[in-house]
Amino acid sequence: MTQSTTRPMIVAGVMSGTSADGINVAFVRIKAARTPRFNKRTRSNSEPSDLHHPPIELLAHTEYPYPSQVRCAILDAMNAERASVANLARLNVLLGELYANAVLKSQRRFRRVPDLIGCHGQTIYNQGDAQPFLGKKITTTWQTGEGAIIAARVGVPVVSDFRFADMANGGKGAPLVPYLDYRLFRHAKIGRIVQNIGGIANLTAIAAGADASDVFAFDTGPGNMVIDQVVETLIGKPFDRGGKIAASGHVIEHIVDSLLKRDFFRERPPKTAGREEFGREFVREFLRQRQGASKPDIIATATALTARSIADAVRRFVIKSTHHTSRNSFQEMLVSGGGVKNATLISMLSEALAPLGIQLRLTDEFGLPSQAKEAAAFALLAYETWHRRPSNVPSATGAKRPAILGKISYA
Amino acid sequence: MTQSTTRPMIVAGVMSGTSADGINVAFVRIKAARTPRFNKRTRSNSEPSDLHHPPIELLAHTEYPYPSQVRCAILDAMNAERASVANLARLNVLLGELYANAVLKSQRRFRRVPDLIGCHGQTIYNQGDAQPFLGKKITTTWQTGEGAIIAARVGVPVVSDFRFADMANGGKGAPLVPYLDYRLFRHAKIGRIVQNIGGIANLTAIAAGADASDVFAFDTGPGNMVIDQVVETLIGKPFDRGGKIAASGHVIEHIVDSLLKRDFFRERPPKTAGREEFGREFVREFLRQRQGASKPDIIATATALTARSIADAVRRFVIKSTHHTSRNSFQEMLVSGGGVKNATLISMLSEALAPLGIQLRLTDEFGLPSQAKEAAAFALLAYETWHRRPSNVPSATGAKRPAILGKISYA
């Protein structure tokens, strides 16, 4: 088999998130035909298959928690100002061994053997904005977990270290998942917004018949982060299960309206949000506006903030930015992430989207559960790299051009 | 061009040594035909070309010192018990930029554009022996200098991070240069020992008509390390220029004889030496045996120790270990490294080899100056990896099997 052949492959994707909980493994089958085109002049007439025959099929997925001492070592490396150079070097190899074991165990469990592995690694440092260092302006990132170890143990090639190639081309090295959204959800006739609602909410906008270079993505603002903090502060629970408390309250509209006038929401994409924007400080200010409202009203208002900020972002930056083209605008929003479990949030979002002519659907109906999504994304990115094709989405990362992501270690 | 084609390529090798002085760049042209065989059963009848048509041709080489603040940052990372995680992440990118600049400058100077780059990177940590870490036995190493940055800047693929694949297969990840020795100096009819005399002296033994798997390599003991320290202690100069002082003295034979009975010299290869074996402590003991001898006599004796220990290693471990085969034994020693400049050392070595039927030659006459050798080696290793061929020498590194070294970053 040469790399230029594009036969279907089974690819294992291995992901470890910044929470450093453990290792997600997804085995996916990737079919050959649908190569995205980055160059509009060479655009093919063939359209990607519809949702009943997606080019990426999730075969199985699972997760393995890190041993607690490994988790501690990772958190130490992430949070300590200074760390032992020797231990960082050892952690790289140790994680390589753990990732290899995770794939080998999954192989036995799924009774499938992958042809290729894409391993994201464990991020222990990330700096997406250029900062001066010894006379140069540097952006950098660090995913540890040695690809060569995985390749040797499992006996198949490994693609690792995905983010640098995008950074080297002027991008932030993130987000990389929009490429999976594009490949999974692009539709010839339907414009789709893929909306993830985690702590922070982010969207990927895929116009009908889009090229990868047409796709764009950005953070819309709070996802569950503000709701959860408000619920915890007011009633001491970690979250509003099913959105029941919010359902029993009334949204205080003028608070939502005034919050949506904040800089973050007005700022044009690309933009990213985090605890700096919607953490404790934001919640403290938010609660100051309470003025005797009931707890359910406040929780309903926090919930409405997430729903309305998403719809607002769509209205301001998604529909608007593409209405000058001849293409259809956006008809569907596909929602994933923990926020999906909050029925009140989803119903608010659905209502807010209705005037825009956008129908809400859940990504789960497309066969890719939220927990498997990131691991599946790195399987797909590895597949593209193996075939020497770019897979960053420059409009999402800010890169100046498409880049072939990651490094290949042969077995 | 696919990776399975083996047309001639111009490959840039980029090396930074542990002294952290700077960046060595070598451009080499590598011809296609002579693929080494690791599997004896499939050994080809075609023999590598002779020394007038070596498969690897050095086109040009040069070096660039690190800016002093970069050198400081590297030495800090190497020597500090703990280091800033952020700065380690930045150093990786910064060195990638510097390596890219070094190749781009060389391109303009040499008026050649490489097809591929092999970059060793800067070692900041190395642990070739397994040690327990969080419940696993780990060997590890760390070469920094981001390959993806170099690939993006120069616009050609880069192979980096060579040592892990060998380690993952049970080796120490070093030495990797014996593969170059094998490819350059292997001869169908002549058994050759490639002897490098740096601070430590090491040899690569390549029997006539050897396969890569027949090659073996080990440290023979002191190179210039003991001589230089003795000269510095006795007369305050950094080294014995041209071996003139040694030439004016007489070797105290019984001291050499007794030193050669030490454990290190009797130990069977593979073995490695360093300051632990032949540093200050050794020299202090050596000088204690002086008993009124003149300074030139002592320096001559130190010089004889290097020469005799090399010849002894050849007699004990090289000739012996292969005389049971039907092959010719070894007829030539090709010497390189700083020790070559010590005429007394070379003449002593030549004399010590004569009874073994081994003739001494200098590698410089083969067109590869010592300063370019390591950089050229990583160009060759990159070329092999690009063609998905292994290039470790298991008998030199201790690996259980051949391994394809390094990771490929596409431009």
Interface residues (C-beta under 8 A of the other chain):
Chain A: T2 Q3 S4 P67 Q69 V70 A73 A77 M78 A80 E81 R82 A83 S84 V85 A86 N87 L88 A89 R90 L91 N92 V93 L94 G96 E97 I124 Y125 Q127 Q131 F133 L134 G135 K136 I138 T139 T140 T141 W142 E146 G147 A148 I149 A151 A152 R153 S160 D161 F164 A165 M167 A168 N169 T385 R388 A403 I404 G406 K407 I408 S409 Y410 A411
Chain B: T2 Q3 S4 P67 Q69 V70 A73 A77 M78 A80 E81 R82 A83 S84 V85 A86 N87 L88 A89 R90 L91 N92 V93 L94 G96 E97 I124 Y125 Q127 Q131 F133 L134 G135 K136 I138 T139 T140 T141 W142 E146 G147 A148 I149 A151 A152 R153 S160 D161 F164 A165 M167 A168 N169 T385 R388 A403 I404 G406 K407 I408 S409 Y410 A411
